[in-house]
Amino acid sequence: MKQIGIFLSVMVLMCSFPVAQGQDMQGPSWEMGWVTDVDPKYTVDLEEDWDLTGELVIFVSNEGPAALNLDLTYDYDEDGPFSFDGPESIEVAGNTNDTFTVSITGAEADIVRAFSPSSSIEFKVVGEEKVGDSTLRNQELEADITVPRMYRLVPEAIQPSEDLFAGSWVEFTLEVSNLGNTQDAITMGEETIRSCPHLSVSGLDQLENTVVQVTNEKGDNKAVFTLRLEASSSHQERTCEVTISVQSEGDNAQRSSAFNVAVSAPSNEETNTPVQGEDDDAPIVSESSSLPWISMTEVLVVFLAATMALRRGSL
């Protein structure tokens, strides 16, 4: 009986081997991985008009002799600025490697610009090997997607509303908008004035090292400065072109805004007022009078006639 029991035990054990092996065997192995460098993040390309593009390349290695068919799905936050487009399935021949590409495009410009480069969107790719309606095995890939920092400080000089006369000054406003997607600062401001060497701008030193937050679509967070146009007293009457430039700390680029201003001569009341010492060689005209004017010659003739008459009377 003991030998029969041992025999039955061995038979049961041998019969269990194929069952266990059949449960573990799921076909030859395969692997899915990144070709694109996504460590630590993948940064898309971004144009000045906020048009973004990108590509994620993924490989599939099939180590088995038979063809491998994978169903592909993509998971990401659809409220973000990115849109992903890739194939729904891929077939890889036995003992070969193959790749597929997921393209990245962007949403509207305002949505893309509002997305901070300090943030990222998690993108997930799932590959499923199926037999009928059952999933034999699957693999997942994940990557964080972000945008590069974009710097764009844009000045707007507002032409003064008051008239500018030689020997005087007027104030005007300079607005600087941050149309990038990250905080920036003004490193310096400078003026360029054409055709008017006696005109200058004062107050530009206040622009230096001014931090400008991102300006939203409502125009909030602009940096506003009050500057002064000063015309010397020797300034000629003419129209001048004034250009104000600001330099960005982020990309070291200079951007400018220009306007024209007319410099006028002083008003008539000022120009017609007699100035002491001016026009010293001009003839002096006395005020008019109703009395007759007697010349010096006539006075001498009268004096000599009177003298002769007195001499005759004394004889």
C-alpha positions as CSV (number, residue, x, y, z in Angstrom):
1,M,0.0,0.0,0.0
2,K,2.8,2.3,0.8
3,Q,4.3,1.8,-2.7
4,I,0.9,2.5,-4.3
5,G,0.6,5.7,-2.4
6,I,4.0,6.8,-3.5
7,F,3.2,6.0,-7.1
8,L,0.0,7.9,-7.0
9,S,1.7,10.9,-5.5
10,V,4.4,10.9,-8.3
11,M,1.7,10.6,-11.0
12,V,-0.2,13.5,-9.5
13,L,2.9,15.6,-9.3
14,M,3.9,14.8,-13.0
15,C,0.4,15.7,-14.2
16,S,0.6,19.0,-12.4
17,F,3.7,20.1,-14.2
18,P,2.2,20.8,-17.6
19,V,-0.7,22.6,-16.0
20,A,1.6,24.9,-14.1
21,Q,3.7,25.6,-17.1
22,G,0.6,26.3,-19.2
23,Q,-0.5,28.8,-16.7
24,D,2.8,30.7,-16.7
25,M,3.4,30.6,-20.4
26,Q,1.9,33.7,-22.0
27,G,3.9,33.7,-25.3
28,P,7.3,35.2,-26.0
29,S,8.2,38.5,-24.2
30,W,8.1,42.0,-25.8
31,E,9.2,45.4,-24.5
32,M,8.1,49.0,-25.1
33,G,10.3,52.0,-24.3
34,W,11.2,55.6,-25.2
35,V,13.4,56.5,-28.1
36,T,12.9,60.3,-27.4
37,D,14.8,61.6,-24.3
38,V,12.1,62.4,-21.8
39,D,14.3,62.5,-18.7
40,P,13.4,64.5,-16.6
41,K,10.9,66.2,-19.0
42,Y,10.2,66.6,-22.6
43,T,10.1,70.2,-23.8
44,V,8.1,71.1,-26.9
45,D,9.2,73.6,-29.5
46,L,7.5,77.0,-29.2
47,E,7.3,79.8,-31.7
48,E,6.7,83.5,-31.0
49,D,3.1,83.2,-32.2
50,W,2.7,80.5,-29.5
51,D,2.4,77.7,-32.1
52,L,3.9,74.6,-30.4
53,T,5.1,71.3,-31.9
54,G,6.7,68.1,-30.7
55,E,7.3,64.4,-31.3
56,L,7.6,61.4,-29.0
57,V,9.1,58.3,-30.6
58,I,8.5,54.9,-28.9
59,F,10.1,51.6,-29.8
60,V,8.6,48.1,-29.5
61,S,10.9,45.1,-29.3
62,N,9.3,41.7,-30.2
63,E,11.5,38.8,-29.1
64,G,9.1,36.1,-30.2
65,P,9.0,34.3,-33.6
66,A,5.4,35.3,-34.3
67,A,4.0,38.8,-35.2
68,L,3.0,40.9,-32.2
69,N,-0.2,43.1,-32.4
70,L,-0.6,45.8,-29.8
71,D,-3.6,48.1,-29.1
72,L,-2.3,51.6,-28.1
73,T,-4.1,54.1,-25.9
74,Y,-3.1,57.5,-24.6
75,D,-4.0,59.2,-21.4
76,Y,-3.4,62.9,-20.6
77,D,-5.2,66.0,-19.2
78,E,-7.2,67.3,-22.2
79,D,-7.7,70.7,-20.4
80,G,-4.0,71.5,-20.8
81,P,-2.4,73.2,-23.7
82,F,-1.3,70.0,-25.5
83,S,-3.0,67.7,-28.0
84,F,-1.4,64.2,-28.7
85,D,-2.0,62.2,-31.8
86,G,-0.6,58.7,-32.4
87,P,-1.6,55.3,-34.0
88,E,-4.3,53.2,-32.4
89,S,-2.4,49.9,-33.0
90,I,0.9,48.6,-34.2
91,E,2.1,45.2,-35.6
92,V,5.7,44.1,-35.1
93,A,7.1,41.2,-37.0
94,G,8.8,38.3,-35.0
95,N,12.3,38.9,-33.7
96,T,12.4,42.5,-34.8
97,N,12.1,46.1,-33.4
98,D,9.8,48.8,-34.7
99,T,8.9,52.4,-33.6
100,F,5.9,54.6,-33.8
101,T,5.5,58.4,-33.3
102,V,3.1,60.5,-31.2
103,S,2.9,64.1,-32.5
104,I,2.2,67.0,-30.2
105,T,0.3,70.2,-31.1
106,G,-1.1,73.1,-29.1
107,A,-4.3,74.8,-28.2
108,E,-5.1,78.5,-28.8
109,A,-2.4,81.0,-28.3
110,D,-3.9,82.4,-25.0
111,I,-4.1,79.0,-23.5
112,V,-0.6,78.1,-24.4
113,R,0.8,81.4,-23.1
114,A,-1.1,81.0,-19.8
115,F,0.6,77.6,-19.2
116,S,3.6,78.1,-16.9
117,P,6.9,76.6,-18.0
118,S,7.3,75.5,-14.3
119,S,4.4,73.2,-14.8
120,S,4.0,70.0,-16.8
121,I,1.4,67.5,-18.1
122,E,1.7,63.8,-17.5
123,F,1.4,61.8,-20.7
124,K,0.8,58.0,-20.6
125,V,1.0,55.4,-23.3
126,V,-0.5,52.0,-22.8
127,G,0.3,49.0,-25.1
128,E,-2.0,45.9,-24.8
129,E,-1.4,42.5,-26.3
130,K,-4.7,40.8,-26.6
131,V,-6.1,37.4,-27.4
132,G,-9.7,37.9,-28.4
133,D,-11.3,40.2,-25.8
134,S,-8.8,39.2,-23.1
135,T,-5.6,41.1,-22.4
136,L,-2.6,38.8,-22.4
137,R,-0.2,41.4,-21.1
138,N,0.3,45.2,-21.2
139,Q,3.0,47.8,-20.6
140,E,2.9,51.5,-19.8
141,L,5.1,54.4,-20.5
142,E,4.9,57.9,-18.8
143,A,6.5,61.2,-19.5
144,D,6.1,64.8,-18.3
145,I,5.6,67.3,-21.1
146,T,6.3,71.1,-20.7
147,V,6.9,74.3,-22.6
148,P,10.1,76.4,-22.8
149,R,10.4,79.8,-21.1
150,M,9.5,82.6,-23.5
151,Y,10.6,86.2,-22.9
152,R,9.0,89.1,-24.6
153,L,9.0,92.6,-23.0
154,V,7.1,95.1,-25.3
155,P,7.2,98.8,-24.6
156,E,4.5,101.3,-25.8
157,A,5.3,105.0,-25.6
158,I,2.1,107.2,-25.5
159,Q,2.6,110.5,-27.3
160,P,2.1,113.5,-25.0
161,S,-1.1,115.4,-25.4
162,E,0.3,118.8,-24.5
163,D,2.3,121.1,-26.8
164,L,6.0,121.3,-26.4
165,F,7.7,124.7,-26.7
166,A,11.4,125.4,-26.9
167,G,12.7,126.0,-23.4
168,S,10.0,123.9,-21.7
169,W,9.1,120.2,-21.0
170,V,6.1,117.9,-21.2
171,E,5.4,114.5,-19.6
172,F,4.5,111.3,-21.4
173,T,3.7,107.7,-20.4
174,L,5.6,104.5,-21.1
175,E,3.9,101.1,-20.7
176,V,5.9,97.9,-20.7
177,S,3.9,94.6,-21.2
178,N,5.3,91.2,-20.5
179,L,3.9,89.1,-23.4
180,G,6.1,86.1,-22.5
181,N,5.1,83.2,-20.2
182,T,7.4,83.8,-17.3
183,Q,8.5,86.7,-15.0
184,D,11.0,89.1,-16.6
185,A,12.8,92.3,-15.7
186,I,14.0,95.4,-17.5
187,T,17.8,95.8,-17.4
188,M,17.8,99.3,-19.0
189,G,15.9,101.8,-20.9
190,E,17.3,104.3,-23.5
191,E,16.1,106.9,-26.0
192,T,17.0,107.6,-29.6
193,I,16.0,111.0,-31.0
194,R,16.3,111.9,-34.7
195,S,16.8,115.3,-36.2
196,C,16.6,117.1,-32.8
197,P,19.9,117.3,-30.9
198,H,18.5,119.8,-28.4
199,L,15.7,117.4,-27.2
200,S,16.2,114.9,-24.5
201,V,14.2,112.3,-22.3
202,S,14.6,112.3,-18.6
203,G,13.5,109.6,-16.1
204,L,14.7,106.5,-17.9
205,D,16.8,105.4,-14.9
206,Q,13.6,104.4,-13.1
207,L,13.2,101.5,-15.6
208,E,16.4,99.7,-14.5
209,N,15.9,96.3,-12.7
210,T,12.1,96.7,-12.7
211,V,10.4,93.3,-12.5
212,V,7.4,92.8,-14.8
213,Q,4.9,90.0,-14.2
214,V,3.2,88.2,-17.1
215,T,0.6,90.5,-18.6
216,N,-2.7,88.6,-19.0
217,E,-5.2,88.9,-21.8
218,K,-7.0,91.7,-19.9
219,G,-3.8,93.8,-19.9
220,D,-3.2,93.5,-16.2
221,N,0.4,93.6,-14.7
222,K,1.8,96.2,-17.1
223,A,4.7,98.3,-15.8
224,V,3.8,102.0,-16.2
225,F,6.4,104.9,-16.1
226,T,6.1,108.7,-16.4
227,L,8.9,110.2,-18.4
228,R,9.7,113.8,-19.4
229,L,10.6,115.4,-22.8
230,E,12.8,118.4,-22.4
231,A,13.5,120.9,-25.2
232,S,16.3,123.5,-24.7
233,S,15.6,127.2,-25.3
234,S,17.7,127.0,-28.5
235,H,15.6,124.3,-30.0
236,Q,14.4,125.0,-33.5
237,E,10.8,124.6,-34.5
238,R,10.5,121.2,-36.1
239,T,9.0,117.7,-35.7
240,C,11.2,115.1,-33.9
241,E,11.1,111.3,-33.9
242,V,11.5,109.8,-30.3
243,T,12.2,106.1,-29.8
244,I,12.2,104.4,-26.4
245,S,13.9,101.0,-26.1
246,V,13.9,98.5,-23.2
247,Q,16.1,95.5,-22.7
248,S,14.9,92.2,-21.3
249,E,16.9,90.4,-18.6
250,G,15.5,87.0,-19.8
251,D,16.6,87.0,-23.5
252,N,18.8,90.1,-23.6
253,A,16.7,91.4,-26.5
254,Q,15.8,95.1,-27.1
255,R,12.4,96.1,-28.2
256,S,11.2,99.7,-28.9
257,S,8.3,102.1,-29.4
258,A,8.4,105.4,-31.4
259,F,6.3,108.5,-31.8
260,N,6.6,112.0,-33.3
261,V,6.5,115.2,-31.3
262,A,6.4,118.8,-32.7
263,V,8.6,121.4,-30.9
264,S,7.2,124.9,-31.3
265,A,8.8,128.3,-30.9
266,P,7.8,130.3,-27.8
267,S,4.4,132.0,-27.8
268,N,3.9,135.5,-29.4
269,E,3.6,137.2,-26.0
270,E,7.0,135.9,-25.1
271,T,8.7,136.8,-28.4
272,N,7.2,140.4,-28.7
273,T,8.2,141.4,-25.1
274,P,11.1,143.9,-25.3
275,V,14.3,142.5,-23.8
276,Q,16.9,144.8,-22.4
277,G,20.0,145.0,-24.5
278,E,18.4,143.3,-27.5
279,D,18.6,145.1,-30.9
280,D,20.9,147.9,-29.5
281,D,21.6,149.2,-33.0
282,A,17.9,149.8,-33.9
283,P,16.9,153.4,-34.2
284,I,15.0,154.9,-31.3
285,V,11.7,156.5,-32.3
286,S,10.2,159.0,-29.8
287,E,6.6,159.1,-29.0
288,S,4.4,161.4,-31.2
289,S,3.7,164.9,-30.1
290,S,1.3,167.7,-31.3
291,L,4.0,170.5,-30.9
292,P,6.0,171.6,-34.0
293,W,9.5,170.3,-34.3
294,I,12.3,173.0,-34.6
295,S,15.6,172.1,-36.0
296,M,19.0,173.2,-34.5
297,T,19.8,175.3,-37.5
298,E,16.7,177.4,-37.1
299,V,17.6,178.0,-33.4
300,L,21.1,179.2,-34.3
301,V,19.7,181.6,-36.9
302,V,17.2,183.1,-34.4
303,F,20.0,183.4,-31.8
304,L,22.4,185.3,-34.2
305,A,19.6,187.6,-35.4
306,A,18.7,188.5,-31.8
307,T,22.4,189.2,-31.0
308,M,22.9,191.5,-33.9
309,A,19.7,193.4,-33.1
310,L,20.9,194.0,-29.5
311,R,24.3,195.3,-30.8
312,R,22.6,197.8,-33.1
313,G,20.4,199.1,-30.3
314,S,23.4,199.7,-28.1
315,L,25.1,201.9,-30.8
